[in-house]
Amino acid sequence: MVEFIPLLMFLVVCLVLMAGYPVALSLSGTALIFALVGFATGTFDMAFLHALPNRLFGTIKNTTLIAVPLFVFMGVMLEKSRLAEDLLESMADLLKGFRSGLGLSVVLVGALLAASTGIVGATVVTMGLMSLPTMLKRGYSSSQATGIICATGTLGQIIPPSIALVLLGDILSSAYQQAQLSMGIFTPKVVSIGDLFVGAIIPGLILVVLYCLYVILFIKPAVPDEDDEASPQQGLSRAMLNLLPPILLIMAVLGSILSGAATPTEAAGVGAFGATLLALFKRQLSFGRLREVAQSTTEVTSMVFLILIGAAVFSLVFRGFGGEELVEHFLTGLPGGLVGATVLVMLVIFLLGFVLDFIEITFVVVPIVGPVLLAMGLDPVWLGIMIAINLQTSFLTPPFGFALFYLRGVAPASVETKDMYRGVIPFIGIQLLLMLMLSLWPALATWLPGLIYN
């Protein structure tokens, strides 16, 4: 019976989270209750918790995680500077000749916002407020419009600089070193955030192309685009003027990482500074706005690090009850070996994505299953990209997808929830197709990092 305590811990913490309690307190509180009961019954050694101060101090010293508040600052600053509105207007001007030009504009602007901000909730809400009324007016059905907006809003999960990839990179690096030490490799290699950023470029571009193809082939609005009084030359000039600054910012952030001129943390600083300059250039920077951005950044960063502390307590108690050995024996004993274990882990992460945010899954689930899968031979970059796309898919899947909740909060009452559910189904199929492609051709995620960093 004692060997099943780790499983019971995991189930209890999921139930507590579903009851609506704060994530960080749920993780640490559940773990400490189990630890106290285990200590009283002689099934848990409190010496495991002696490692907690060193673990937390190591988190504070981790320079990689400094990228989190910097990327969040960059994303919030760009959100507050009316970047999305100008981008959508400019892209709609460029694609005015296409019957589904507005839908294509939403996809492409969503991709640019994902590469600029990396914040899913902000992108979905922003695009919903700006583009949903216009799309409905132009003859897009409720399901078509909401499906496009939800799907493109979640691109921030996979297109760098993604906060999810930043957190996954740090956790997978520790898991990879742990896996190598378990195999007797005492000079372990590391997987960096830069590896995941580079590895996500090709899958992210493939996903955007597949979205665009679907919109062109299968979505035909009932009302054609209205004529624009501006000449084509004026429209192109206006579009380039609005598109150039965010594209330069994206190139500065990702280009500095790809060229090796800056670490991801340093590139995040460049992005935060560049976003501030862009807001100043657009005359959207004021003391009040800067205070709003700083407050939002502090709130998100505090949430991330508090969850990280709770996850550290949970993982130590989980390990003290023999949870790692239980997971290792279970996964290695599954039929199908590595393939069977990977499919099961991906299914569990997909289902957990209904009720847990990507931060909780990254901090709680990945440290448990990551070392086992990596020791069995999985490439850490491929695993990180697959987890990110998997979570992106669960964000879209009815009835619990977070992107659906975000859009439901800003969509008009005339848009029914069932229409939103119906609209995202084709895009879920596209993302599952991408995961299948990555499974058949892992080089889609691993070739570019190997080319650049080897």
C-alpha positions as CSV (number, residue, x, y, z in Angstrom):
1,M,0.0,0.0,0.0
2,V,2.9,2.4,0.8
3,E,4.2,2.2,-2.7
4,F,1.0,3.8,-4.0
5,I,1.3,6.9,-1.8
6,P,3.0,9.0,-4.6
7,L,0.0,8.2,-6.9
8,L,-2.4,9.2,-4.2
9,M,-0.4,12.5,-3.7
10,F,-0.8,13.3,-7.4
11,L,-4.5,12.5,-7.4
12,V,-5.2,14.6,-4.3
13,V,-3.3,17.6,-5.6
14,C,-5.3,17.4,-8.9
15,L,-8.6,17.3,-6.9
16,V,-7.5,20.3,-4.7
17,L,-6.6,22.3,-7.8
18,M,-9.9,21.5,-9.5
19,A,-11.6,22.7,-6.3
20,G,-10.2,26.2,-7.1
21,Y,-7.5,26.6,-4.5
22,P,-4.3,28.5,-5.4
23,V,-1.8,26.4,-7.3
24,A,1.3,27.1,-5.3
25,L,-0.4,26.6,-1.9
26,S,-2.1,23.4,-3.2
27,L,1.2,21.9,-4.2
28,S,3.1,22.7,-1.1
29,G,0.2,22.2,1.3
30,T,-0.7,18.8,0.0
31,A,2.9,17.7,0.1
32,L,3.5,18.9,3.7
33,I,0.3,17.2,4.9
34,F,1.4,13.9,3.3
35,A,4.9,14.4,4.8
36,L,3.6,14.9,8.3
37,V,1.3,11.9,8.1
38,G,4.1,9.8,6.6
39,F,6.5,11.0,9.4
40,A,3.9,10.1,12.0
41,T,3.4,6.6,10.5
42,G,7.1,6.0,9.9
43,T,6.8,5.9,6.1
44,F,8.5,9.2,5.3
45,D,12.0,10.5,6.3
46,M,12.0,14.3,7.0
47,A,15.6,14.4,5.8
48,F,14.3,14.8,2.3
49,L,13.0,18.3,3.2
50,H,16.4,19.3,4.4
51,A,17.3,19.8,0.7
52,L,14.6,22.4,0.3
53,P,16.7,25.5,1.3
54,N,19.4,24.6,-1.2
55,R,16.8,23.9,-3.9
56,L,15.2,27.3,-3.3
57,F,18.5,29.1,-3.2
58,G,19.5,27.4,-6.4
59,T,16.3,28.7,-8.0
60,I,17.0,32.3,-6.9
61,K,20.6,32.0,-8.3
62,N,19.3,30.6,-11.6
63,T,20.1,33.3,-14.1
64,T,18.1,31.5,-16.8
65,L,14.9,32.3,-15.1
66,I,15.6,36.0,-15.2
67,A,14.3,35.7,-18.8
68,V,10.8,35.1,-17.5
69,P,10.1,38.6,-16.1
70,L,11.9,40.2,-19.0
71,F,9.9,38.4,-21.7
72,V,6.7,39.0,-19.7
73,F,7.6,42.7,-19.6
74,M,8.2,42.8,-23.3
75,G,4.8,41.1,-24.0
76,V,2.8,43.3,-21.8
77,M,4.4,46.5,-23.1
78,L,3.7,45.5,-26.6
79,E,0.1,44.6,-25.7
80,K,-0.4,48.0,-24.1
81,S,1.1,49.9,-27.0
82,R,-1.7,49.2,-29.5
83,L,0.7,47.0,-31.6
84,A,-2.0,44.4,-32.4
85,E,-4.5,46.9,-33.7
86,D,-2.1,48.5,-36.1
87,L,-0.8,45.1,-37.2
88,L,-4.3,43.8,-37.9
89,E,-5.3,46.9,-39.9
90,S,-2.0,46.8,-41.9
91,M,-2.2,43.1,-42.7
92,A,-5.9,43.4,-43.7
93,D,-4.8,46.1,-46.2
94,L,-2.1,43.9,-47.7
95,L,-4.5,40.9,-48.1
96,K,-7.6,42.8,-49.2
97,G,-7.6,41.0,-52.6
98,F,-8.2,37.6,-51.0
99,R,-11.8,36.6,-50.2
100,S,-10.6,35.2,-46.9
101,G,-8.1,37.9,-46.5
102,L,-9.3,39.0,-43.0
103,G,-9.0,35.4,-41.7
104,L,-5.5,35.2,-43.1
105,S,-4.7,38.6,-41.5
106,V,-5.8,37.2,-38.1
107,V,-3.6,34.2,-38.5
108,L,-0.5,36.1,-39.6
109,V,-1.0,38.9,-36.9
110,G,-1.5,36.2,-34.3
111,A,1.8,34.6,-35.4
112,L,3.6,38.0,-35.2
113,L,2.1,38.6,-31.7
114,A,3.2,35.2,-30.6
115,A,6.7,35.9,-31.7
116,S,6.5,39.3,-30.0
117,T,4.7,38.6,-26.8
118,G,4.6,34.9,-26.1
119,I,1.5,35.3,-23.9
120,V,-1.5,33.2,-24.9
121,G,-4.2,34.8,-22.8
122,A,-3.3,38.3,-23.9
123,T,-3.2,37.4,-27.6
124,V,-6.6,35.6,-27.5
125,V,-8.3,38.4,-25.6
126,T,-6.8,41.1,-27.8
127,M,-7.6,39.4,-31.1
128,G,-11.1,38.6,-29.8
129,L,-11.9,42.2,-28.9
130,M,-10.4,43.6,-32.2
131,S,-11.2,41.1,-34.9
132,L,-14.2,39.1,-33.8
133,P,-16.9,41.8,-34.4
134,T,-15.3,42.7,-37.8
135,M,-15.1,39.0,-38.9
136,L,-18.8,38.5,-38.0
137,K,-19.7,41.6,-39.9
138,R,-17.8,40.4,-43.0
139,G,-19.7,37.2,-43.2
140,Y,-17.6,34.7,-41.2
141,S,-19.7,32.3,-39.2
142,S,-19.4,32.3,-35.5
143,S,-17.6,29.0,-35.5
144,Q,-15.2,30.1,-38.3
145,A,-14.3,33.4,-36.6
146,T,-13.8,32.0,-33.1
147,G,-11.9,28.9,-34.3
148,I,-9.4,31.1,-36.1
149,I,-8.9,33.5,-33.2
150,C,-8.6,30.7,-30.6
151,A,-6.1,28.7,-32.7
152,T,-3.9,31.6,-33.6
153,G,-4.0,32.9,-30.0
154,T,-2.4,29.7,-28.8
155,L,0.6,30.1,-31.2
156,G,2.4,31.8,-28.3
157,Q,2.9,28.4,-26.7
158,I,5.2,27.2,-29.5
159,I,6.6,30.2,-31.4
160,P,9.6,31.7,-29.6
161,P,10.1,33.6,-27.4
162,S,7.5,31.5,-25.6
163,I,7.3,31.6,-21.8
164,A,6.4,27.9,-21.9
165,L,9.7,27.1,-23.7
166,V,11.7,29.2,-21.3
167,L,10.3,27.2,-18.3
168,L,10.5,23.9,-20.2
169,G,14.1,24.6,-21.1
170,D,15.1,25.1,-17.5
171,I,13.2,22.0,-16.2
172,L,14.4,19.7,-19.1
173,S,18.0,20.8,-18.6
174,S,17.9,19.5,-15.0
175,A,16.0,16.4,-16.1
176,Y,18.5,15.7,-18.8
177,Q,21.5,16.0,-16.4
178,Q,19.7,13.7,-14.0
179,A,19.0,11.1,-16.7
180,Q,22.7,11.2,-17.8
181,L,23.9,10.7,-14.3
182,S,21.6,7.7,-13.8
183,M,23.3,6.2,-16.9
184,G,26.8,6.7,-15.5
185,I,27.6,9.9,-17.5
186,F,29.4,12.1,-15.0
187,T,30.1,15.0,-17.4
188,P,26.5,15.5,-18.5
189,K,25.5,17.8,-21.4
190,V,22.8,20.4,-20.9
191,V,19.8,21.5,-23.0
192,S,19.4,25.2,-23.1
193,I,16.5,27.5,-23.7
194,G,18.2,28.5,-26.9
195,D,18.0,24.9,-28.1
196,L,14.3,24.9,-27.6
197,F,13.8,28.3,-29.2
198,V,15.7,27.2,-32.3
199,G,14.0,23.8,-32.4
200,A,10.6,25.4,-32.3
201,I,11.1,27.6,-35.3
202,I,10.4,25.0,-38.0
203,P,7.4,23.4,-36.3
204,G,6.0,26.8,-35.5
205,L,6.3,27.9,-39.2
206,I,4.7,24.6,-40.3
207,L,1.8,25.2,-38.0
208,V,1.3,28.8,-39.3
209,V,1.4,27.5,-42.9
210,L,-1.1,24.8,-42.2
211,Y,-3.4,27.3,-40.6
212,C,-3.2,29.6,-43.6
213,L,-3.8,26.7,-46.0
214,Y,-6.9,25.7,-44.1
215,V,-8.3,29.3,-44.1
216,I,-7.6,29.7,-47.8
217,L,-9.1,26.3,-48.8
218,F,-12.1,25.9,-46.5
219,I,-13.2,29.3,-45.1
220,K,-15.2,31.5,-47.5
221,P,-16.9,34.5,-45.8
222,A,-20.3,35.5,-47.2
223,V,-19.4,39.2,-47.6
224,P,-16.5,40.4,-49.7
225,D,-14.0,42.9,-48.4
226,E,-15.1,46.5,-48.6
227,D,-13.3,48.9,-50.9
228,D,-10.6,51.0,-49.4
229,E,-10.2,54.6,-50.4
230,A,-6.5,54.4,-50.1
231,S,-4.4,53.5,-53.1
232,P,-2.5,50.2,-53.2
233,Q,0.8,52.2,-52.8
234,Q,-0.6,54.0,-49.8
235,G,-1.9,50.8,-48.2
236,L,1.5,49.1,-48.8
237,S,3.4,52.0,-47.3
238,R,1.1,52.1,-44.2
239,A,1.4,48.3,-43.8
240,M,5.2,48.4,-44.0
241,L,5.4,51.2,-41.5
242,N,3.4,49.2,-39.0
243,L,5.0,45.8,-39.7
244,L,8.6,46.9,-39.7
245,P,9.1,47.8,-36.0
246,P,7.8,44.4,-34.5
247,I,9.6,42.4,-37.2
248,L,12.8,44.2,-36.3
249,L,12.2,43.5,-32.6
250,I,11.6,39.8,-33.4
251,M,14.8,39.7,-35.4
252,A,16.8,41.4,-32.6
253,V,15.6,38.9,-30.0
254,L,15.7,35.7,-32.0
255,G,18.7,36.8,-34.2
256,S,20.9,37.5,-31.2
257,I,20.1,34.0,-29.9
258,L,20.6,32.2,-33.2
259,S,23.9,34.1,-33.9
260,G,25.2,33.3,-30.5
261,A,25.7,37.0,-29.8
262,A,23.4,36.8,-26.7
263,T,22.0,34.2,-24.3
264,P,18.2,33.9,-24.1
265,T,18.3,35.9,-20.9
266,E,20.3,38.7,-22.5
267,A,18.0,38.6,-25.6
268,A,15.1,39.0,-23.2
269,G,16.6,42.2,-21.9
270,V,17.0,43.4,-25.5
271,G,13.4,42.5,-26.2
272,A,12.1,44.4,-23.1
273,F,14.2,47.5,-23.9
274,G,13.1,47.3,-27.6
275,A,9.4,47.0,-26.6
276,T,9.8,50.1,-24.5
277,L,11.4,52.0,-27.3
278,L,8.6,50.9,-29.7
279,A,6.0,52.1,-27.3
280,L,7.8,55.4,-27.0
281,F,8.1,55.7,-30.8
282,K,4.3,55.1,-31.1
283,R,3.7,57.7,-28.4
284,Q,2.0,55.1,-26.1
285,L,4.5,55.3,-23.3
286,S,3.6,57.2,-20.2
287,F,4.3,56.9,-16.5
288,G,0.9,55.4,-15.8
289,R,1.3,52.9,-18.6
290,L,4.8,52.0,-17.4
291,R,3.4,51.4,-13.9
292,E,0.6,49.1,-15.4
293,V,3.2,47.1,-17.3
294,A,5.5,46.8,-14.2
295,Q,2.6,45.7,-12.0
296,S,1.4,43.1,-14.5
297,T,5.0,41.8,-14.9
298,T,5.4,41.6,-11.1
299,E,2.1,39.7,-10.7
300,V,2.9,37.1,-13.4
301,T,6.5,36.7,-12.2
302,S,5.5,36.3,-8.6
303,M,2.9,33.7,-9.6
304,V,5.6,31.7,-11.6
305,F,8.2,31.7,-8.8
306,L,5.6,30.9,-6.1
307,I,4.4,27.9,-8.1
308,L,8.1,26.9,-8.6
309,I,8.5,26.9,-4.8
310,G,5.4,24.9,-4.3
311,A,6.5,22.4,-7.0
312,A,9.9,22.1,-5.3
313,V,8.3,21.1,-2.0
314,F,5.9,18.7,-3.8
315,S,8.7,17.0,-5.8
316,L,10.9,16.5,-2.7
317,V,8.1,14.8,-0.8
318,F,7.1,12.8,-3.9
319,R,10.7,11.6,-4.2
320,G,10.8,10.8,-0.4
321,F,7.8,8.4,-0.9
322,G,9.6,6.6,-3.7
323,G,7.6,8.3,-6.5
324,E,10.5,8.5,-9.0
325,E,11.1,4.7,-8.7
326,L,7.4,4.0,-9.1
327,V,7.2,6.1,-12.3
328,E,10.4,4.6,-13.7
329,H,9.3,1.0,-13.1
330,F,5.8,1.8,-14.6
331,L,7.1,3.5,-17.7
332,T,9.9,1.1,-18.5
333,G,7.5,-1.9,-18.0
334,L,4.9,-0.7,-20.5
335,P,4.3,-2.6,-23.7
336,G,6.0,-0.9,-26.7
337,G,9.0,0.3,-24.7
338,L,9.9,3.9,-25.4
339,V,7.1,4.4,-27.9
340,G,4.4,3.2,-25.5
341,A,5.8,5.2,-22.6
342,T,6.0,8.4,-24.7
343,V,2.4,8.0,-26.0
344,L,1.1,7.5,-22.5
345,V,3.0,10.5,-21.1
346,M,1.7,12.7,-23.9
347,L,-1.9,11.5,-23.3
348,V,-1.6,12.3,-19.6
349,I,-0.1,15.7,-20.2
350,F,-2.9,16.4,-22.8
351,L,-5.6,15.5,-20.3
352,L,-4.0,17.4,-17.5
353,G,-3.9,20.4,-19.8
354,F,-7.7,20.6,-19.3
355,V,-7.5,21.4,-15.6
356,L,-3.9,22.7,-15.1
357,D,-2.0,25.6,-16.6
358,F,1.2,24.9,-18.5
359,I,3.2,26.3,-15.6
360,E,1.9,23.7,-13.2
361,I,2.4,20.9,-15.7
362,T,5.9,22.0,-16.4
363,F,6.9,22.3,-12.8
364,V,5.1,19.2,-11.5
365,V,4.8,16.6,-14.3
366,V,7.9,17.2,-16.4
367,P,10.4,16.7,-13.5
368,I,8.8,13.4,-12.7
369,V,8.5,11.8,-16.2
370,G,11.3,13.7,-18.0
371,P,14.4,11.9,-16.5
372,V,12.8,8.5,-17.2
373,L,12.0,9.3,-20.8
374,L,15.3,10.9,-21.5
375,A,17.2,8.0,-19.9
376,M,15.2,5.7,-22.3
377,G,16.7,7.6,-25.2
378,L,14.4,10.5,-26.2
379,D,16.0,13.7,-27.5
380,P,15.4,16.5,-24.9
381,V,14.7,19.2,-27.6
382,W,12.2,16.9,-29.4
383,L,10.5,16.1,-26.1
384,G,10.3,19.8,-25.1
385,I,8.7,20.8,-28.5
386,M,6.2,17.9,-28.3
387,I,5.2,18.9,-24.8
388,A,4.7,22.5,-25.9
389,I,2.5,21.5,-28.9
390,N,0.6,19.0,-26.8
391,L,-0.2,21.7,-24.2
392,Q,-1.2,24.0,-27.0
393,T,-3.6,21.4,-28.3
394,S,-5.2,20.9,-24.9
395,F,-5.6,24.7,-24.6
396,L,-8.0,24.4,-27.6
397,T,-9.9,21.2,-26.8
398,P,-13.5,21.5,-25.6
399,P,-14.9,21.7,-23.0
400,F,-12.0,22.9,-20.8
401,G,-9.6,24.5,-23.2
402,F,-8.2,27.7,-21.6
403,A,-8.2,29.6,-25.0
404,L,-12.0,28.9,-25.2
405,F,-12.4,30.4,-21.7
406,Y,-10.4,33.5,-22.6
407,L,-12.4,34.1,-25.8
408,R,-15.8,33.4,-24.1
409,G,-15.1,36.2,-21.7
410,V,-14.9,38.8,-24.4
411,A,-17.2,37.3,-27.1
412,P,-20.7,38.8,-27.6
413,A,-23.7,36.9,-26.3
414,S,-24.7,36.2,-29.9
415,V,-21.8,33.8,-30.2
416,E,-22.8,30.5,-28.7
417,T,-20.3,28.3,-26.9
418,K,-21.2,25.3,-29.0
419,D,-20.1,27.4,-32.1
420,M,-16.7,28.0,-30.5
421,Y,-16.3,24.3,-29.8
422,R,-17.2,23.4,-33.4
423,G,-14.8,26.1,-34.7
424,V,-11.7,24.8,-33.0
425,I,-12.0,21.2,-34.0
426,P,-10.3,21.6,-37.4
427,F,-7.4,23.4,-35.8
428,I,-7.1,20.7,-33.2
429,G,-6.8,18.2,-36.1
430,I,-4.0,20.4,-37.6
431,Q,-2.0,20.4,-34.4
432,L,-2.4,16.6,-34.0
433,L,-1.2,16.3,-37.6
434,L,1.9,18.4,-36.6
435,M,2.6,16.1,-33.7
436,L,2.3,13.1,-36.0
437,M,4.8,14.7,-38.4
438,L,7.2,15.3,-35.5
439,S,6.8,11.7,-34.5
440,L,7.6,10.5,-38.0
441,W,10.3,13.0,-38.7
442,P,12.0,14.1,-35.4
443,A,14.5,16.1,-37.4
444,L,11.9,18.8,-37.9
445,A,12.6,19.8,-34.3
446,T,16.2,18.6,-33.9
447,W,17.9,19.4,-37.2
448,L,18.2,23.2,-36.8
449,P,19.6,23.2,-33.3
450,G,22.1,20.6,-34.3
451,L,23.1,22.7,-37.3
452,I,23.6,25.9,-35.4
453,Y,25.0,24.7,-32.1
454,N,27.2,21.8,-33.3
